[in-house]
Amino acid sequence: MTATLTPAGVPKSPVPKSEAPKSRRRGGYRRAALPWLFLAPGLLLALVFKFVPMGKGLWLSLFEVRPFLGDKWVGLDNYTRVLTDHRFLDAINNTLILGIGQAAGAILVGFVLALLLEGQTRSLKFLRTAVFLPVVTATAVVGEMWRLLYYPTSDGFLNSVLGVVGLGPVPFLDNPDTALWSVMAMGVWIGAPYNMVIILAGLAGVDRTLYEAAAMDGVSLWQRLRHVTLPAIRPALAIVVTLAVIRSLRVFTEVYVLTGGGPAGSTEVWMTRAYTLGFTRNDIGGASAASALLLAVTLLLTVTVYRLRTRGEARR
């Protein structure tokens, strides 16, 4: 035991040496538990509204769901039935076309916007905020706006513009040949500003001396983009590609609001097909199987993109 003196010379009560490490450990436990205390509400909401329904969906995918009669175990039959459904296979094909086009277009447009709006002036900050508005606007509202733009008569906005150059009204959403591309254009318009923000963050970390050295060497704009800008923002581009892949597979609201999967199934995608199975045909088991497959493919693509990114960084 040790004893210390107070300023008045009165000795304090001795404190056992073994209690000091215990008090420090208790303080360490409290500091470690504090972040989890703040995270607890969000984790609880995620558990109740995300992970529990996800587990329930995986469980229901193994049953023929029969309300009031009791669920019947069917094993993997729902997965077999879904994968052999020609309409589901057509939906996968549409999802791939829409996803690749939407992801590539949003990344390219987002990159161009980031290059144009990079800077610290007040006017550029205002423009970046205005350009970002489609991301924070509800997708259903954006879909209704684009539906008005695509109005199939000569009174529609886009058809009025086409009429100026002598082109007749185009049924953008009513023609199977143009409906999917029209949905894709809206998806690019929504996704490009989101990608722009991530690429702007990558551009902010580029060493400006590299641009100055490139200017002194007299390199062209394309050479500067290829040899300076793109290598410097490669981590940001990897994040953009990963998020774009996930978004492209999970597209739903754009298609549901604009076309509902029509005309003649030309815009039906993975998630709208799962929705139709579950809420139109009351095939809860089939819809759960389709959703479980989407989850598996999303995880697989995410891991693949991550592995490719880490291999590329290791080579450098």
N, C-alpha and C positions, 0 to 999 in steps of 0.2 A: 504494500500500500504506500501511497505518497500523500503528503500533506502540503498545502500551499498556504501562504499568508495573505490575508486581505490587506488593503491599503492601511487599515487601522492597526495592523499587527496581530489581529485575531486569527488563529489558524482555522482554515476550512475543514470540513469533515473529510476524512480521507476517502478517495474513490478507488475501488479495486481496479487494477490494471486490466483484468479480463473483461470488464464491462465496456471499455472503450471500443474494442473491435466489434462487439455485438451491436453497439449503437451505430457504428459506421455501416455495418451490414444492413441494419434496418433502414438507414437512410438510403443506401444503394437500392434496396428492394423498392422503396417508395418512389425513387426517381425512375426506376425501370418500369414501374406499374403506371406512372402518370400518363405517358403517351397512349397506352392501351385504354386508359379511362376516357380520354378524349375520343379515341377511335371507336369505343364501344357502341354508341348510337348508330353510327354508319355501318358498322359490322353487323349489328342486329338487324337493321333494315335490309342489308344485302342478304343475310341469311334467310329472313322471312319471305322476302319478295323476289329473290333470285335463285339462291342455291337450293332451298327446299322445293320450289316449283320445278327446278331443273331435275332434281332427283326424282320427283314424282313423275315427270314426263318420261324419264328413262325407264321407270318402272312400268308405266302404262304402255310403253311401246312393246312390251312383251305379252300384252293381254288383248283380247277382243273385249272392248269396253261395252257393257250392256247395262244401261241404267235400269234400276229397279229389278234386274234379273240376276245380277252378280257377274263380275268379270270372269272371263274364261281364258285360261292360260293357253297361249298359242306359240310361245317361244319366239323364234326369229321369222315366223310366217309374215308378220307385218312388214319387215324389212325386205323380204323376198317379193312380196306383192307390190311394194312401192317401187323397187328397183326394176321391176318388169312392166310397170305401167307406162305405156307409150306417152301419155300426157305428162307424166313426171319427167321422163327422159327429154321431151321437148322443152319442158321448163328448165331443166339443167342446161340445155343448149342455149336457150335464151339468156339464162343467167350468166353463162360464160361470155357470150357476145356483149351483153350489156355491161358486165363487170370489167372486162378488158378495155372496152372503149371508154367507159366512164372513168376508170382509174387512170388510163393513159392521158385522156383529155384533161382531167382535173389536175394531174401532176404537171403537164406541159403548160397549161394556162396559169396555174398557181406559180410556177417558176418565172414565167414572163411577168406576171403581176408583181412578184417580189423584186425583180430587177428594176421594174419601172418605178416602184413606190419605195425603194430603199432610200433612207435619208432621215434627217432629224428636223427638217423645217416644219413649221406649223401647218402649212397647207397639205403636206404629205400625210401628216397624222390624221387630218380630217378625211382625206381621201381613203386612207387605210380603214378608218372606221366605217365609212360609207360602203366600201367594197366588202367588208366583213358582215354586213347586215344579213345577207341570205343565210349565213350559218346560224345566227341566233334567232331567226324567224322560224316559226313552226312550219314543218315541212308540208303539213296539210294546207296551210295558208298559201305557201309558195306554189303548191300544186294547183290550187284554184286560180291563182294569178296566171300561171302558164296555160291553164285550160282556156282562159279568156283570150290569151295571146294566140292560141291555136284555133280559135273559133273558125269553123269550116266554111263560113260564107264570106262573101267579099267585104262584109262589115268588120271581120276580125282584123286585129292589128297587123299581124304578119301578112295576111292575105291582102290587106290594103297596101302594104309596102310592095308586095309582089305585083299588085295591079298597076302600080306606077310604072314598072318596067314592062308592062304588057303581058304578065303571066296570070293565068286564071287562078281562081281559088283552089287551094290544095287542102284536101281532107287529112291533115297531119295525123290525127288520132283515130280516124275512121278507116284508114287504109292499112291493111296488114303489111305493106311494103315500107311504110314510113312511120308507123306507130312506134316501133322499138327505137328508132333513131331519134324520134321526137322526145321520148322519155330520157334517152341518153343525154341529149342536149341540156335538159333540165338538171340532170344529175351532175353534169360538169359544172353548171352554173352554181350549184350548191356547194360542191366539194372543192372547187378551185380556191376560194378565199381561205378555207381552213388550211389547205396545203401552203398557201402563201405565207401565213403567219409562222408556220414551222420553218419554212425556208428562209424567211426574214431573220429568224433567230439564228440560223446557221450562217447567214451572210454577215451578221453583226460580229461574229467571231473570226472573220477572215482578216488576216494581217494586212493592213493597208500598204505596208512597205512592198508587199508583193506586187500590188497594182502599180506602184510607182516604178519599181524595177522593170515591170513589163512595158510600161509606157516609155521608159528610157531606151529599151531595146527595140522599140518600134513595132511591137506585135499587133496583129489585128484584133478586132473585137472577138471574133470567133476563137482565135488562139488563146486569148485571155480567159474566155469562158471555159474552154476545154482543158487548159493546163493549169489554171489558177483557181477559178471559182468552183468548178465541179469537184475537183479533188478535195477542196477545203470544206465543202458542205456535204460530203458523202455521208457522214453520220445522220444529218438531218434528212437527207433523201432516203436513207434506209428506214427511218421512222415513218416517213410519208408513204413509202411503198407498202410497208406492213399494214398501216391503218387503211390504206386504199384497198388492199386485198380483202381485209375483213369487211369494210363497208360494202364492197361490190357484191359479196356473197349474201349479205343481209339486207339487200335493197327490198323494200316493201312499200313504204308509204307513197313514194313517187308513182309507182305502178298502180297501186290501189286507187289513188285519187284521180290520176289522169285517165286510165283506161280500165281499171278493174281486171286486168289480164287479157282483155280483148284487143282488137276484134279477132274473133275466131282463134283465141288462144295465142295470138302472135306476140303478145307481151307478157304472157304468164311466166313468172320466175319461180324460183325454189320456194320462197316464203309465201307467195300468193297461192301456190299449189297446196302447201301445207295448211294454209288458212281455209282454202276451199274444202279440203278433206275433213277438217275438224269442225267447221262451223256451218258448212252448207250440206255436206253429205253425212255429217254426224259420225264420221269415222275417226274417233279419238285415238285409237291405237295406231292407225295409219299416219295420222298427223303427227303423233308423238315420234313415230319411227322416222318420218321425214325430217323432223326437227333434230332428232339425235344424230342423224347422218350429217346434217348441216353443221352441228357442233363439232363432230369428228373431223370433217373436212377443214373447217376453220382452224382448229387446233393444229392439224397437220400442215396447212399452208403457213401458219404463223411460225411454227418450229422450223420449217424449211427455209423461210426467208431469214430467220435469225441465224440458222447455221451457215447459210451462204454469206451473210454479212460478216459473221465472226471469222470465217475462212478468208474472206477478202482482206479483213484487217490484219490477220495473222501473216498473210503473204507480204503485206507492206512493211 
